[in-house]
Amino acid sequence: MQDKVLVIDYEKCTGCRMCELVCSVYHTGAANPSRSRIRVIKWENIGLYLPLTCQNCEKPFCVEVCPTKACHVDPEMNMVLIDKDKCIGCRTCILACPFGAPHFDKAERITVKCDYCGGEPQCVRFCDVGAIKFLDVAEVGKQNQYTAAERFISALRKSPGKYSPLPD
């Protein structure tokens, strides 16, 4: 779908949450990570940090379920966006997303998600360890995505505890 995508190297992520901070400043003008469009989650039992953001799926479920068509594929940018003027805050897109990308902004009472900062993602710019990259889809390749996903799933399965969402 998108010509460029955010690629996360969870093995490099230190959990500093700078990506959340700069995203919130870029989008709201205030340093408030709870209003960021990227989320960093941590699996305590294995010490793994994972920044979550929109993957601009080929067939985005969030777009399919949006009752007002606020969540849509922008033909010019070829990516999933949310029109804040059409969003009613019903949160169906949040439930539909397998990546946990959209989330509810309590201050604006709408759903928000990563918009790649208009093509220059600030999270990439300020990630000191290079855990987040903005690459051409051709550079990433499906095989690289599958390999990364398999490594991540393998790490989750090896870790016992309540945070592991995947069975063996």
C-alpha positions in Angstrom: 0.0 0.0 0.0 2.4 2.7 1.2 5.6 3.4 -0.7 7.4 3.8 2.6 6.9 2.2 5.9 8.1 2.5 9.5 10.3 -0.5 10.3 10.9 -1.2 14.0 14.0 -3.2 15.2 12.7 -4.3 18.6 16.1 -5.7 19.5 17.6 -2.2 19.4 14.7 -0.4 21.2 15.8 0.6 24.7 12.4 1.7 25.8 13.4 5.4 26.3 10.0 6.5 24.8 11.6 9.5 23.0 9.5 8.5 20.0 6.3 9.0 22.0 7.6 12.4 23.3 8.5 13.9 20.0 5.4 12.6 18.3 3.2 14.3 20.9 5.1 17.6 20.6 4.8 17.4 16.8 1.1 16.7 16.8 -0.2 18.6 19.8 2.5 21.2 20.6 3.0 19.8 24.1 5.2 17.1 25.5 2.5 14.6 26.5 3.4 11.0 25.5 -0.2 9.9 26.3 -1.2 11.9 23.2 1.4 10.3 21.0 0.5 8.4 17.8 3.1 5.8 18.5 3.0 3.6 21.6 5.9 1.7 23.3 4.8 -1.4 25.1 7.0 -3.5 27.3 6.8 -7.2 28.0 8.2 -7.3 31.6 8.9 -11.0 31.6 11.4 -10.8 28.7 12.5 -7.2 28.9 11.3 -6.5 25.4 10.2 -3.1 24.2 8.1 -2.7 21.1 7.0 0.6 19.5 3.6 0.1 17.9 2.5 2.1 14.9 0.3 1.8 11.8 1.5 -0.8 9.2 -0.8 0.6 6.4 -2.2 -2.8 5.7 -3.1 -3.8 2.1 -6.7 -4.5 3.3 -7.0 -2.4 6.4 -9.7 -3.7 8.7 -9.9 -0.2 10.4 -11.1 1.3 7.1 -13.7 -1.5 6.6 -15.3 -1.0 10.0 -15.4 2.8 10.3 -19.1 3.8 10.2 -18.3 7.4 9.1 -15.5 6.7 6.7 -13.2 8.9 8.8 -10.7 6.1 8.7 -9.8 5.9 5.0 -7.0 5.3 2.5 -5.7 8.6 1.2 -5.3 8.1 -2.5 -2.6 10.8 -2.8 -0.4 9.5 0.0 -1.5 5.9 -0.4 -1.8 5.4 3.3 -4.4 4.9 6.0 -5.4 8.2 7.6 -8.2 9.4 10.0 -10.2 12.5 9.2 -10.6 14.1 12.6 -13.6 16.1 11.3 -15.5 12.9 10.4 -14.4 10.8 13.4 -17.1 10.3 16.0 -14.8 8.5 18.5 -16.7 5.2 18.3 -13.3 3.3 18.5 -14.3 0.5 16.1 -11.1 1.0 14.2 -9.2 0.5 17.4 -10.8 -2.9 17.9 -10.3 -3.9 14.3 -6.5 -3.1 14.1 -4.3 -6.2 14.7 -1.3 -3.9 15.4 -2.8 -1.7 18.1 -2.0 1.3 16.1 -5.0 3.6 16.4 -5.9 4.9 19.9 -8.4 7.2 21.5 -7.2 10.8 22.2 -9.2 11.7 25.3 -8.5 15.4 24.9 -9.9 15.6 21.4 -12.4 12.8 21.9 -11.4 11.2 18.5 -9.3 8.3 17.3 -5.8 9.1 16.1 -3.0 7.1 14.5 0.4 7.5 12.9 0.4 9.7 9.8 4.1 9.6 9.3 4.3 13.3 10.2 3.5 14.2 6.7 6.3 12.1 5.3 9.0 13.0 7.8 8.5 10.8 10.9 9.9 12.6 13.9 10.2 9.3 15.8 12.8 8.2 13.2 14.7 11.5 13.4 15.0 11.4 17.2 15.6 7.7 17.8 19.2 7.7 19.1 19.7 4.0 18.7 18.2 3.7 15.2 15.4 1.3 16.3 12.9 3.0 14.0 13.6 3.5 10.3 11.5 4.9 7.4 12.2 2.7 4.4 11.0 2.1 0.9 8.7 -0.9 0.8 11.0 -2.4 -1.8 14.0 -2.2 0.6 12.1 -4.0 3.4 10.6 -6.8 1.4 8.0 -9.3 2.6 10.6 -11.9 3.6 12.4 -9.5 5.9 9.0 -8.6 7.5 8.2 -12.3 8.0 11.6 -13.0 9.5 11.3 -10.2 12.0 7.8 -11.3 12.9 8.9 -14.9 13.4 11.8 -13.8 15.7 9.5 -11.6 17.7 6.9 -14.4 18.1 9.6 -16.9 19.0 10.8 -14.5 21.8 7.3 -14.2 23.1 6.7 -18.0 23.1 9.9 -18.7 25.0 8.9 -16.4 27.8 6.6 -17.7 30.4 4.2 -15.4 32.1 1.0 -13.4 31.9 2.2 -11.0 29.2 2.8 -13.6 26.5 -0.2 -13.4 24.2 0.7 -16.3 22.1 0.3 -20.0 22.9 3.0 -22.6 21.9 
